[in-house]
Amino acid sequence: EGFEDMKRHKSDRAVNNAPARVLAPDGSESTLRWRDLKPGHVVAVRDREEIPADLVLIYTSDKQAYVETSNIDGETNLKIKRAA
């Protein structure tokens, strides 16, 4: 059990330190680590990119987005999400 906890901690640290693209009000893009994101940040997400945080979909180039949540609930079917 301790070994599994250590593996999970290592994995979480890697994901939390991964880069996220944050958009500024002027449209410029900067990079922050996922762990440094705060409520109100606007994050740019590309196709098939893993998202290790809860986000609200506010825009998509399509009318809807398909989200796979197998890491959360084990379900492999895609869920349809519409922009807020």
Sequence and secondary structure as in RCSB ss.txt:
>XXXX:A:sequence
EGFEDMKRHKSDRAVNNAPARVLAPDGSESTLRWRDLKPGHVVAVRDREEIPADLVLIYTSDKQAYVETSNIDGE
TNLKIKRAA
>XXXX:A:secstr
 HHHHHHHHHHHHHHHTSEEEEE TTS EEEEEGGG  TT EEE  TT    S       SSSEEEEE HHHH  
 SEEEEE  
